[in-house]
Amino acid sequence: MPVIGVRLSQAKRLFFDRQKVLSKVSRAERRVLSRFGAYVRQDAKQRIRRRKRPSQPEESPTNQTGLLKRHIYFLFDPDRRSVVIGPARLSTGSDAPATLEYGGQTVVETTDGQPVRVAIEERPYMGPAFRQELPKVPAMWRDSVR
């Protein structure tokens, strides 16, 4: 019986081009995660509504000035192979987006200009948007590597 001699390095070349497959997976990963980031951002922006009254605890925030709604972004991070989604910090003295999302203490000025420390209950908008879009990820991955 004849013995067929094939080296391991030769056998690998018979199956697939590894670099080409990794390149296609990286491209698909970037595309899928960026699409997921766009969907979460859009959902979060839609949750911030214009109302005549302030939002209630556990309700998404009211759009007072439009800054929060206009400054929600997403970015694919190739080094970590992930997507970062959320509001931009607009000023160094304020952590309003995080305070709205998770609740906490903050200082506000009264009508006569006096600073007062108040407790803000959470008014989540990013977490619910993320949880709403997360089940759609497997469908986005399906047939994404071509």
Disulfide bonds with the S-S distance in Angstrom:
none
